[in-house]
Amino acid sequence: MWVLMGVVCICHCVFGQLFETRLKGAPRLICSVPGSPGLPGKPGPRGAPGADGNVGIPGRDGRDGRKGEKGEKGDTGVKGRVGPTGKIGERGDRGPAGKRGPSGEKGDLGPHGPLGREGEKGHKGERGPRGTAGICKCGSLLPKSAFSVGITNSYPTEYTPIKFNKVLFNEGGHYNPQTGKFICAYPGIYYFSYDITLANKHLAIGLVQNGQYRIKTFDANTGNHDVASGSTVMYLNPEDEVWLEIFYNEQNGLFADPAWTDSLFSGFLLYPDTNYFDALAEDYA
């Protein structure tokens, strides 16, 4: 088999040279056995770089290394700036009371506090020694209470005491023009009256004692102006209040002329309660 392969090689070589010499016109060469390989040639120039390949799949994470030994404590760093103040937190639970500290020095005397509530009436004390006889001033012991007032504003607010702000007479000062109320100081029988000018509307007015109507009057305005009046007698206890008020929205025709004083409210003490003053006399005897 090896012989056959050698013959084939020789034939291939001979016919190849004959064909080549005919093309070039060179003399014929006799085929010989191939010589030993020649020396390697010089490296050729570097070829152009090829295109970048596709990015490969990332490799797996390596295993964690061993924990190193703890280093030495470093020097203290520079103190940083103070940060912004945080929000005030919620109030915590009250802690236990601490030990009582030593008493401090006595401070200065503070200002007087407000007056306390009035205490209950105490027991009646023993009668004191009889005093010397005084001079009788019976006129000064007579209780006096009377008033007569006018108003300068027309059509006052309904369902509230009418403030008669023009005081003509006020014996004892028992009528208050700031509130429009008469406050009883001496118990007894009183007489009250009113004369009211009305204009453009009807008038529904009432005399009130401690929030309760004692009399009510309705007056129809038949012309440009008209007059409404009323009066009564009643018993009053100390601190009782009496005033006038409009008790209907659609009938508030009270008219007042500051120059004329044509709407008036008056009252006075007819006579005091003698039993009340006799009891006072016994207490002071």
VOBA-636623 format. One record per residue (C-alpha): residue in one letter; x, y, z. Coordinates in pm, 1 decimal. Layout:
<recs>
residuo | X | Y | Z
a | X | Y | Z
...
</recs>
This chain:
<recs>
residuo | X | Y | Z
m | 0.0 | 0.0 | 0.0
w | 281.7 | 234.1 | 83.1
v | 441.2 | 156.6 | -253.5
l | 122.9 | 249.0 | -432.6
m | 100.4 | 578.6 | -250.3
g | 462.2 | 660.2 | -338.1
v | 398.4 | 593.3 | -709.8
v | 97.1 | 823.9 | -703.8
c | 300.6 | 1102.6 | -547.5
i | 578.3 | 1073.3 | -801.8
c | 331.3 | 1080.0 | -1090.0
h | 158.4 | 1381.9 | -950.6
c | 490.7 | 1566.5 | -918.7
v | 614.0 | 1478.2 | -1269.4
f | 296.0 | 1572.2 | -1447.5
g | 269.8 | 1894.1 | -1243.7
q | 617.7 | 2006.2 | -1351.8
l | 560.0 | 1917.4 | -1713.4
f | 239.3 | 2117.7 | -1721.3
e | 404.7 | 2417.0 | -1557.0
t | 712.8 | 2410.0 | -1793.8
r | 489.9 | 2406.6 | -2092.3
l | 310.5 | 2715.8 | -1979.6
k | 629.7 | 2908.1 | -1904.7
g | 839.2 | 2771.5 | -2193.0
a | 1117.7 | 2653.4 | -1962.2
p | 1316.7 | 2338.9 | -2012.1
r | 1185.8 | 2019.9 | -1868.8
l | 1289.6 | 1917.4 | -1520.4
i | 1323.6 | 1580.0 | -1382.5
c | 1110.5 | 1514.3 | -1075.6
s | 1303.8 | 1454.8 | -756.1
v | 1220.5 | 1372.9 | -401.6
p | 1116.2 | 1687.2 | -192.8
g | 1402.6 | 1840.3 | 3.1
s | 1407.5 | 1931.4 | 368.8
p | 1187.4 | 2228.5 | 475.2
g | 1344.9 | 2571.9 | 445.0
l | 1396.4 | 2827.6 | 721.7
p | 1081.6 | 3008.3 | 848.8
g | 1018.7 | 3342.0 | 688.8
k | 989.4 | 3678.8 | 857.6
p | 662.2 | 3752.0 | 1037.0
g | 419.7 | 3937.6 | 819.9
p | 262.5 | 4272.5 | 908.5
r | -2.6 | 4281.2 | 1180.1
g | -349.7 | 4248.5 | 1046.4
a | -631.0 | 4487.4 | 1119.5
p | -805.0 | 4428.9 | 1457.0
g | -1118.9 | 4228.2 | 1435.0
a | -1461.6 | 4341.7 | 1548.0
d | -1542.4 | 4340.5 | 1922.6
g | -1699.5 | 4024.1 | 2037.3
n | -2023.5 | 3999.2 | 2229.0
v | -2020.2 | 4068.7 | 2604.1
g | -1986.3 | 3746.0 | 2789.6
i | -2205.2 | 3626.1 | 3071.5
p | -2097.4 | 3779.9 | 3407.8
g | -1907.9 | 3539.9 | 3621.2
r | -2027.1 | 3422.2 | 3959.3
d | -1953.5 | 3625.2 | 4272.3
g | -1654.1 | 3504.1 | 4456.6
r | -1675.9 | 3378.0 | 4807.9
d | -1651.7 | 3623.9 | 5096.5
g | -1309.7 | 3654.1 | 5238.6
r | -1225.8 | 3583.8 | 5595.1
k | -1301.3 | 3852.5 | 5852.0
g | -989.9 | 4050.1 | 5919.9
e | -849.5 | 4125.0 | 6258.5
k | -984.0 | 4430.1 | 6445.9
g | -764.0 | 4731.1 | 6387.3
e | -639.8 | 4974.8 | 6645.5
k | -867.3 | 5257.9 | 6760.6
g | -812.3 | 5569.7 | 6553.7
d | -765.3 | 5923.4 | 6677.4
t | -1070.3 | 6132.0 | 6765.2
g | -1192.7 | 6323.4 | 6463.4
v | -1273.1 | 6692.1 | 6441.1
k | -1601.4 | 6785.0 | 6611.0
g | -1875.8 | 6830.7 | 6352.4
r | -2122.4 | 7115.5 | 6329.3
v | -2428.3 | 7116.3 | 6549.5
g | -2726.2 | 6988.7 | 6352.2
p | -3068.4 | 7157.0 | 6340.6
t | -3292.2 | 7127.4 | 6644.7
g | -3533.7 | 6837.9 | 6611.1
k | -3908.2 | 6852.4 | 6670.4
i | -4030.6 | 6848.0 | 7029.9
g | -4128.4 | 6497.4 | 7120.2
e | -4441.5 | 6391.3 | 7302.5
r | -4456.6 | 6444.2 | 7675.1
g | -4337.9 | 6138.4 | 7859.1
d | -4489.5 | 5980.2 | 8166.0
r | -4443.1 | 6163.1 | 8491.0
g | -4151.5 | 6024.8 | 8682.9
p | -4152.4 | 5943.9 | 9051.9
a | -4126.3 | 6232.9 | 9295.9
g | -3773.3 | 6310.1 | 9398.6
k | -3646.5 | 6366.0 | 9746.9
r | -3743.8 | 6691.7 | 9907.5
g | -3465.6 | 6944.6 | 9874.3
p | -3344.3 | 7180.2 | 10143.7
s | -3563.5 | 7478.9 | 10227.2
g | -3470.8 | 7794.3 | 10040.8
e | -3440.4 | 8142.7 | 10176.1
k | -3760.2 | 8328.7 | 10259.0
g | -3874.1 | 8527.9 | 9957.6
d | -4025.1 | 8873.9 | 9939.4
l | -4389.7 | 8923.2 | 10026.9
g | -4604.8 | 8877.7 | 9714.8
p | -4895.9 | 9097.0 | 9605.6
h | -5241.3 | 9053.2 | 9755.0
g | -5446.8 | 8784.8 | 9583.2
p | -5805.4 | 8828.6 | 9464.2
l | -6081.8 | 8839.9 | 9720.9
g | -6223.4 | 8500.3 | 9811.2
r | -6585.7 | 8400.9 | 9803.1
e | -6813.7 | 8547.7 | 10062.8
g | -6839.9 | 8313.0 | 10357.6
e | -7156.9 | 8187.1 | 10517.9
k | -7332.7 | 8404.2 | 10766.1
g | -7200.6 | 8343.7 | 11115.1
h | -7393.9 | 8289.8 | 11432.0
k | -7545.0 | 8587.9 | 11603.5
g | -7302.6 | 8726.3 | 11854.5
e | -7372.0 | 8827.9 | 12207.8
r | -7530.6 | 9162.9 | 12272.8
g | -7273.4 | 9427.7 | 12344.4
p | -7288.1 | 9694.7 | 12614.1
r | -7553.4 | 9958.9 | 12572.3
g | -7422.5 | 10268.7 | 12402.3
t | -7492.8 | 10627.2 | 12471.2
a | -7815.9 | 10774.2 | 12344.3
g | -7783.3 | 10933.7 | 12004.1
i | -7951.6 | 11224.8 | 11840.0
c | -8269.4 | 11134.8 | 11653.2
k | -8258.2 | 11203.5 | 11279.7
c | -8587.5 | 11050.3 | 11175.4
g | -8587.6 | 11221.3 | 10837.7
s | -8264.4 | 11047.0 | 10734.0
l | -8414.0 | 10706.9 | 10823.6
l | -8698.4 | 10743.1 | 10575.1
p | -8626.5 | 10521.8 | 10270.1
k | -8633.3 | 10713.2 | 9940.1
s | -8645.4 | 10565.5 | 9592.7
a | -8776.0 | 10734.1 | 9274.9
f | -8669.4 | 10782.0 | 8912.6
s | -8783.6 | 10933.2 | 8584.2
v | -8585.4 | 10871.1 | 8263.4
g | -8615.9 | 10940.4 | 7891.6
i | -8464.6 | 10792.4 | 7575.6
t | -8281.4 | 10951.2 | 7281.3
n | -8282.1 | 10658.3 | 7033.0
s | -8583.1 | 10539.3 | 6834.8
y | -8684.1 | 10178.0 | 6764.5
p | -8469.0 | 9991.4 | 7023.2
t | -8385.4 | 9620.8 | 7002.9
e | -8673.1 | 9385.4 | 7077.4
y | -8684.9 | 9130.9 | 7361.9
t | -8416.5 | 9314.0 | 7563.9
p | -8444.2 | 9584.3 | 7833.7
i | -8492.5 | 9926.7 | 7675.1
k | -8207.1 | 10153.1 | 7784.3
f | -8359.0 | 10487.1 | 7882.6
n | -8033.1 | 10679.6 | 7876.9
k | -8153.7 | 11032.2 | 7957.8
v | -8182.8 | 11055.1 | 8337.9
l | -8421.5 | 11326.9 | 8459.3
f | -8440.5 | 11217.1 | 8823.2
n | -8284.0 | 10925.0 | 9010.9
e | -8332.4 | 10942.7 | 9387.9
g | -8113.8 | 10680.0 | 9554.4
g | -7946.7 | 10583.4 | 9223.0
h | -8151.8 | 10265.1 | 9197.1
y | -8208.1 | 10298.9 | 8819.1
n | -7911.1 | 10197.9 | 8597.1
p | -7907.7 | 10376.0 | 8257.1
q | -7637.8 | 10135.6 | 8130.7
t | -7870.5 | 9833.9 | 8162.5
g | -8214.5 | 10000.9 | 8154.8
k | -8313.0 | 9823.6 | 8480.2
f | -8448.7 | 9950.9 | 8812.5
i | -8311.8 | 9746.2 | 9104.8
c | -8510.8 | 9748.6 | 9427.9
a | -8319.5 | 9850.6 | 9741.0
y | -8608.0 | 9872.6 | 9990.2
p | -8895.5 | 9623.5 | 10000.2
g | -9236.4 | 9777.9 | 9968.6
i | -9510.2 | 9896.5 | 9733.6
y | -9392.1 | 10068.4 | 9412.4
y | -9571.1 | 10255.2 | 9135.1
f | -9443.0 | 10236.9 | 8772.7
s | -9566.6 | 10417.8 | 8460.6
y | -9459.2 | 10488.4 | 8103.2
d | -9562.1 | 10732.7 | 7829.7
i | -9421.2 | 10633.4 | 7488.7
t | -9446.7 | 10823.1 | 7158.6
l | -9489.7 | 10593.0 | 6855.6
a | -9444.6 | 10672.4 | 6488.7
n | -9483.8 | 10480.7 | 6160.4
k | -9553.9 | 10150.2 | 6337.6
h | -9772.3 | 9996.4 | 6606.7
l | -9630.6 | 9939.7 | 6953.8
a | -9627.8 | 9624.1 | 7169.7
i | -9454.5 | 9703.9 | 7499.1
g | -9453.3 | 9537.1 | 7839.6
l | -9339.8 | 9599.5 | 8195.9
v | -9115.6 | 9313.7 | 8316.7
q | -9033.3 | 9205.4 | 8672.6
n | -8750.5 | 8951.4 | 8710.4
g | -8810.3 | 8817.4 | 8357.7
q | -9190.3 | 8792.5 | 8390.6
y | -9433.7 | 9029.5 | 8217.3
r | -9651.1 | 9214.4 | 8470.1
i | -9845.6 | 9417.1 | 8210.6
k | -9857.4 | 9418.9 | 7829.4
t | -10010.4 | 9690.5 | 7611.0
f | -10080.8 | 9705.0 | 7236.2
d | -10119.6 | 10046.8 | 7073.9
a | -10213.4 | 10101.5 | 6709.2
n | -10064.7 | 10395.9 | 6523.2
t | -10368.1 | 10571.9 | 6369.2
g | -10175.1 | 10866.4 | 6228.8
n | -9825.8 | 10998.7 | 6191.5
h | -9765.7 | 11001.4 | 6569.5
d | -9947.7 | 10855.8 | 6868.7
v | -9893.9 | 10803.8 | 7241.6
a | -9898.0 | 10475.4 | 7438.2
s | -9914.5 | 10469.9 | 7817.3
g | -9942.9 | 10221.5 | 8100.1
s | -9904.9 | 10204.0 | 8478.0
t | -9928.0 | 9956.4 | 8765.4
v | -9859.5 | 9908.9 | 9135.3
m | -9658.3 | 9610.2 | 9261.9
y | -9471.0 | 9478.1 | 9563.8
l | -9093.2 | 9442.8 | 9528.7
n | -8837.0 | 9258.0 | 9736.6
p | -8474.8 | 9369.5 | 9764.3
e | -8275.1 | 9293.3 | 9444.0
d | -8591.3 | 9263.4 | 9230.4
e | -8542.1 | 9405.9 | 8878.8
v | -8798.9 | 9599.7 | 8670.6
w | -8765.5 | 9718.4 | 8308.8
l | -8955.2 | 9784.1 | 7983.5
e | -8910.2 | 9586.6 | 7657.7
i | -9066.9 | 9542.7 | 7312.4
f | -9214.1 | 9192.9 | 7289.1
y | -9312.4 | 9176.5 | 6918.3
n | -9085.1 | 9235.6 | 6615.7
e | -9348.6 | 9381.9 | 6384.7
q | -9476.8 | 9627.5 | 6647.6
n | -9173.6 | 9833.6 | 6746.2
g | -9284.2 | 10190.1 | 6684.7
l | -9110.5 | 10356.8 | 6982.0
f | -9003.0 | 10704.9 | 6869.1
a | -8774.3 | 10944.7 | 7054.6
d | -8672.9 | 11304.0 | 6989.6
p | -8362.9 | 11399.9 | 7192.8
a | -8476.6 | 11762.2 | 7214.4
w | -8828.0 | 11688.7 | 7340.7
t | -8783.2 | 11389.4 | 7575.7
d | -9123.1 | 11259.1 | 7471.2
s | -9082.9 | 10891.1 | 7571.2
l | -9060.6 | 10847.0 | 7950.0
f | -9030.8 | 10565.0 | 8205.6
s | -9090.6 | 10647.2 | 8575.5
g | -9127.6 | 10474.4 | 8911.3
f | -9117.2 | 10545.8 | 9285.0
l | -9166.3 | 10387.8 | 9627.7
l | -9516.9 | 10448.5 | 9765.8
y | -9439.3 | 10313.9 | 10114.0
p | -9187.8 | 10061.8 | 10252.1
d | -9254.4 | 9725.2 | 10412.6
t | -9279.7 | 9816.7 | 10781.9
n | -9227.4 | 9460.0 | 10901.3
y | -8892.1 | 9452.4 | 10722.4
f | -8772.8 | 9773.5 | 10885.9
d | -8905.1 | 9669.0 | 11227.3
a | -8692.5 | 9353.3 | 11203.8
l | -8390.4 | 9565.8 | 11116.6
a | -8459.0 | 9789.3 | 11413.7
e | -8461.7 | 9489.4 | 11649.3
d | -8125.9 | 9370.8 | 11510.7
y | -7969.6 | 9709.2 | 11576.1
a | -8145.0 | 9777.5 | 11907.1
</recs>
